[in-house]
Every structure is written in structure tokens, then in C-alpha cells.
Amino acid sequence: MAKPLQFRPKVDPKLELHRQLNAAPLENAEAVLVAYDILKTAHANGTLDLINGLVGGRDIIAAKVAEYAKLPGGIAAIRNLLALSKILMALDPDALDQVSKAMVTATGQHRAEVKPPSLWQLFRRSTSEDARRGLSLMTMMLVALGKSLRATPETKDK
């Protein structure tokens, strides 16, 4: 029985790279133009200068970061950032958006008040269904905070 011929064309990697490089401007013209626009904007507003400075001073920057990170305050700051990131990950973005909108609305209403509200007005405001809902959330947070403070090692030693 006949054996099939093995045909493997010899491809020069340098010639293939040269061919791809010559074809690249035509195939990627739009992407190249967008990249040029990005570079032009970054140069105009000084972003490239900032990046150049960061790259050029990376040894000094890394040394300073390491110096401050090994201090007790630096360690505490890193731990606080990690804890804060846990809090941010746990928050519902929609709920946080609602809270921010409510704060803007409440701030606007507060600024519109000519004189402080009377005690009766404050009482009526605080007994509304929405106020009770907000107070419920705040008291639940206070209870959880109190529980966490009771469970810390510092309070057990005293």
C-alpha cells in the first residue's frame, strides 16, 4: 500500500511577521486611529507625563509605599481598606443609590426651611411610616454594632 507524502511547507517566521505587519494597517486601521486619538488626548491633558513619571520613579515610589506599609499605622490603614472593601462589596448598589437620592432630597428640604420646625412638627415627622422604617434600620444597625463591640477581645480583658 502506498504511503501518503508528507508535505510541510517551510515558513520563514521573519517573513511571516513581515507579511502580518504589512497587512496590519489595512486590517486594523480604525483601531489604530482610535489608539492615536487616545494617545493625543492623554498627551494633551498630561496623563502621559504622569505615567512617565510613575514609571521613571517606580523604585522610589515602591520604597516609600513599603516604608509606610510596615509602620503600625500603615498596617492598620491596609486592614481598614480591606474591611471597607468588604463593606462596599456587601452593599446593594440600588439601595445605596436610593440612600444618596434621599440624602439629596432631605438636604434640599432642610435648606428650604426658613425656621426650625417645632417639637410637634418633629414628633409628627418622626412618627410617620417612612420615618419608622428608617428608624428601624438605624436601630438594627445600632444593635449589630453593640453586639460586635461586646464580642471584641479588648472589652473582654477589662
C-alpha positions in Angstrom: 0.0 0.0 0.0 1.2 3.5 -0.8 2.2 5.8 1.9 1.0 9.4 1.8 3.6 12.0 1.1 4.3 14.4 4.0 4.3 17.9 2.8 5.3 20.6 5.2 6.0 23.9 3.6 8.9 25.7 5.1 7.8 29.1 6.6 10.3 31.7 7.5 9.0 33.2 10.8 10.6 36.6 9.9 8.8 36.7 6.5 5.5 35.8 8.1 5.9 38.5 10.7 6.8 41.0 7.9 3.7 39.9 6.0 1.4 40.4 9.0 3.0 43.7 9.8 2.4 45.0 6.3 -1.3 43.8 6.4 -2.0 45.2 9.9 -2.6 48.9 9.0 -5.3 47.8 6.5 -6.9 45.3 8.8 -6.8 47.4 11.9 -7.0 51.0 10.5 -10.0 52.0 12.7 -8.4 50.6 15.9 -5.1 52.3 15.1 -6.8 55.7 14.6 -8.7 55.3 17.9 -5.5 54.5 19.6 -3.9 57.6 18.1 -6.8 59.7 19.4 -6.4 58.2 22.9 -2.7 59.0 22.9 -3.3 62.5 21.6 -5.8 63.2 24.4 -3.6 61.6 27.1 -0.7 63.8 25.9 -2.8 66.9 25.8 -4.1 66.6 29.4 -0.8 65.4 30.9 -1.7 61.8 31.5 1.3 60.5 29.6 3.6 62.8 31.6 2.1 61.4 34.8 2.5 57.8 33.6 6.1 58.5 32.5 6.9 60.0 36.0 5.3 57.0 37.7 7.3 54.5 35.6 10.5 56.5 36.0 10.1 56.8 39.7 8.8 53.3 40.4 11.7 52.4 42.6 11.3 55.5 44.8 7.5 55.1 44.9 7.8 51.4 45.8 10.3 52.1 48.5 8.1 54.8 50.1 5.0 52.6 49.9 6.9 49.7 51.6 8.3 52.1 54.2 4.8 53.4 55.2 3.2 49.9 54.9 5.4 48.4 57.5 4.6 51.1 60.1 1.8 50.2 62.6 -0.4 53.0 61.1 0.2 51.6 57.6 -0.8 48.1 58.6 -3.9 49.5 60.2 -4.7 51.5 57.0 -4.3 48.4 54.8 -6.6 46.4 57.2 -9.1 49.2 57.2 -9.1 49.4 53.4 -9.7 45.6 53.2 -12.6 45.9 55.7 -14.0 48.9 53.8 -13.8 46.9 50.6 -15.8 44.1 52.3 -18.5 46.6 53.3 -18.6 48.1 49.8 -19.0 44.6 48.3 -21.8 43.8 50.6 -23.8 46.9 49.8 -26.6 46.7 47.2 -25.8 49.4 44.6 -29.5 50.1 44.1 -30.1 50.6 47.8 -27.0 52.9 48.0 -28.3 54.9 45.1 -31.7 55.3 46.8 -29.9 56.5 50.0 -27.9 59.0 48.1 -31.0 60.4 46.4 -32.9 60.5 49.7 -30.0 62.5 51.2 -30.0 65.0 48.4 -33.8 65.4 48.7 -33.6 65.8 52.5 -30.8 68.3 52.2 -32.8 70.3 49.8 -35.8 70.3 52.1 -33.7 71.2 55.1 -32.2 74.2 53.2 -35.7 75.3 52.2 -36.8 75.5 55.8 -36.9 79.2 56.9 -37.1 78.5 60.6 -36.5 75.3 62.6 -39.5 73.0 62.9 -41.5 73.0 66.2 -41.3 70.0 68.5 -44.8 69.0 67.4 -43.7 69.0 63.7 -40.6 66.9 64.6 -42.8 64.5 66.5 -45.3 64.1 63.6 -42.4 63.7 61.2 -40.7 61.0 63.4 -44.0 59.0 63.8 -44.7 58.7 60.0 -44.4 55.3 58.5 -41.4 56.2 56.4 -39.6 57.6 59.5 -40.3 54.5 61.5 -39.0 52.4 58.6 -35.7 54.4 58.7 -35.5 54.3 62.5 -36.0 50.5 62.3 -32.9 50.2 60.1 -30.9 52.6 62.2 -31.8 50.7 65.5 -30.9 47.3 63.8 -27.6 48.7 62.8 -27.0 50.0 66.4 -27.9 46.6 67.9 -25.4 44.9 65.5 -22.8 47.4 66.4 -23.3 46.9 70.1 -23.1 43.1 69.7 -19.8 43.5 67.7 -18.4 45.8 70.4 -19.3 43.3 73.2 -17.6 40.5 71.3 -14.2 42.3 70.8 -11.2 41.0 72.7 -10.4 44.5 74.1 -13.7 44.6 76.0 -13.2 41.0 77.4 -9.9 42.0 79.0 -11.4 44.8 81.0 
